Amino acid sequence: MRFDLKRLRFPLFAMALLLGACATPPGAIEGFRDVDERDGLIVLDGGGFKGVTPKRVTHLHALQRQEYALFEKAGARAEVVLVQARHFYLDTVAVNFNMVTEDVIKLWSAFKGKAMKMEAPVMYNPGWTGFWVRPFRLTTEDRACLAFTTEWDTHGDDPLLRPDKVMFGYHCAAPDAASGAGLSEAQIGDIVKGIGVRGVNRHLLVTSRELNMPPDPGKQGMLSGLAKRGIAAFPFEMAESYTISGGCSQNC
């Protein structure tokens, strides 16, 4: 039997279009990702962590992208979470974040059941956004720490004026039983100035398409476990869609 390729050309082309249309769009692909270091977003190059490569886990949802990062060096430790709204389908998506620094401290496994002495929260602004910072001393381990929260890119058309991006975490210096003191103002300033987000106040050069590809089923449990050992609530469900307020009255 002979096939007429001219007759088959259109059906094959139509089939290709159909298969392409059925492919999952990037915005609908969800799950954990083990991203390349250059594609990670969280930066912490102050407080002794300059040049340290963290352990990272990224989680994607249709409405949000989250990243968890763990930094460790010479006994010092920091953990940070970044939550960003995603706008593949809706522009009207914001992050519902209502935690203060004391709430953030309670989230981390590192502080469960441990005694600490908290100081009053203070505001720091390194130039690109403001940070609420709460110094505290982890008396159980004789180490000075701070917790922080920040949010930016407020949605002006959201009735609740929620942000597009939030970040929160902590930094703990190495144990120092001899000093018994907290972090100095200079040390706190150095840590806060060293907090960054690639694509916001640090350079971002995306090198892979991992975030647009289906997640590796074999890695999901491992990556989930890495983040949850540090913060059991990860990934958070913070992104929400909203309805723009105002506009016409009933008589317009």
N, C-alpha and C positions, 0 to 999 in steps of 0.2 A: 504494500500500500504506500502510495506517495502522499506526502503532506505538502500542502500549499502554505509556505511560510508567510506569504503576503496576507493570507486569510487569518493566520494565527497571530499576526503581529498585534492587532488591536486587542483581542482578548487577553493576551499576555500582558500588555501594557495596562489594561484595566485591572487585571489581577494584582499587578505590582502596586497600583494606586490603592487598591482595596486593602492589601496587607499593610501598606504604610499608614493608612488611616486607622487601622486597628492597633497599631503600636502604642504602647503606653507613653503619654507625654511626660517630659521631665518633671513637671509639677506634681504629677500623681504618683511618682515613685517614692515610696516611704521605707524607712528602716535605718539601721545603723551603718556607718561608713568608717573605714580605717583610711583616712585621707593622708596623702603625702604631706610631709612637713611644710613644704612650700605652699600648699593649698589650705593649710590651717589658718584660722583667723585670729585667735587669741595670741597676744604678745605680752610677755612680762620680762623686761630686760633691766629692771631696777631691783634693789634689795638683794644684790648678790647673784641674780639669776641671768646676767648678761651672758649670752652664748649657750645657755642651757636649752637642750631640745626636750620639750615636754612629751608626755604620753597624751595622745588626743583621741577623742571619740566624737564623731559627728552623727547626729540623728536628724533625718528629714521627715517632714510631715507636709501635707498639702498646704498648710497655712503657716508653717514656721520651720526655721532651721535652727538647730541648737548645737553647741559645741561645749565639750568638757575637756579641760586641760589640767594635767598634774605636773607641777614643777618640783624637783628635788635636787638639792646640792648641799653637801657637807653638813647634813643635819637640818638645814632649813627646808621648809615645805610650803607650797602654795597650791590652791585649787581654785579654779575659776570656771564659771559657766556664762556663756553668751547665748542669748535668745533673740532671734531676728524674725520679724514677720516676713512671709513670702507673698508675692503678689502675682503669681502666675494666672490666677483666675479672677481675683478681686483686688481692687485698690483699697477698698474699705476694710482692711485687716490691721488690727493693732495688737499690742502685747498688754495683757492685763496683769500688771505687776504691782502688788500692794504690800511688799515686805519691807521692813526696816532692817537696819544692821543687826539688831538683836535677834530677829527672826532668822536671818541668814546664818548666824553662828549656830543656831540649833539644828540646821539642816545637815551639817557635815558629820560623817561618821567619826572623824578625828577627835570630836569633842564630846561624844556621847558619854554621859556618866562621869565627866571630869570636872573638877573644881576650877573656877576661874574668877578673876576680879575684873569687872568692866569699868571703863572710864566713860565720860560723856561723849556722844558723837560730835564730830566737827565736820565742816564743809571745806573741801579742797577743790580748787579749779586749776588744773594744769594748762588750760588754754583751749581745749576742744570740747569739754563738757565738765559738769560739776560732779564731784564724788562725795557722798556721805561716808565718813570713815569713823569707825569705832575702835579705838585701841583697847586691848585687854591683855591680861596676863594669865596664861594657862598655868595655874599654880601646881597642878598635879605633875607637870613635866618641867616646871621652872623655865618657861620660855615666853618671850614677848611676842604678841600677835596683833593683827588688826583685821577687821572685816570691813568690806566696802560694798556699796551699791551705787549704780549710776544708770541713767536712762537718757535717751536723746531722740531727736526727730519726732517731736510730738505731732499727732494728727490733729490739725486745727479744725477739721470738719467732724471729728468724733465728739459727740456730746459729753463724753467723759474725759476728753483731752488725754488719751493714752498715747504712749510712745510707740515707735516702730522698732526700737532696739533697747534691750536692757542687758546689763552685765553685773554680776555679783560674785564675791569670792572672799578668800582670806589669804593672809601671808603670815607665816610664823617663822621667826628666827630660830637658829639652832638653840638647843637647851643651854642655859647659862645659870647654874645654881648660885654662882658666886655673886653676880650683880644684883639680882632680885629687882631690877628696874624694868620699866617699860621701854617702848621705842621712843627715841627722841624725836623732836619736831623735824629735824633734818632727815632722819631715817624715814619717817613717814612720808615726807615730801619726795624723797628719792624713790620710794616704792610706788607712790601714786603716779609720779611722772613716768615711771617705767611701764605702766599699764597701757596697752594699745590694742587696736583692732585693725587688721589689714583691710585696706579698702576704705578706712575712715581716717585714721591719723598715722597709719603706716602703709608702706607700699605693698600692693597686692599684684602678683603675677601668677595667674592661674595656669597650671602646667598640665592638668589632666582633666578627663571628663568623668571621673569616678562618681561625682555627685549626680550626673545625669544617667548613670547606668544602674540597672537593677542590683540590689545588694547581694553579696555573697552569702548564701544561706549557712555555709559552714562557719562563718565568722560572727554571725549575729549574737550567739550566746556568749562568746568570748568578749566581744566588744561591750555588750550590755553589762556583763559582769564587772569589767574594768571600771566603768563609770559608777555602777551601783555600789561598789565597795567604798567609793569616796562619798557618794551622795545618793542615798537610796531612792530619792524621789525622781531621779533622772530617768527618762526624759520628762520634762514638765509639759503640762497642757496649759499654755498661757495665751496663745494667739486666739483672737476672737474677731469675727466680722461684726460690723456695726452698720446702722442706718444713719445717713446724714440728716441732721436735724435742720429745722428752718424750712425755707422755701415758701411755696404758695400756701395761702390760707384756703379754707374750704370754699370760699366764694370766688377764687381766681380762675 
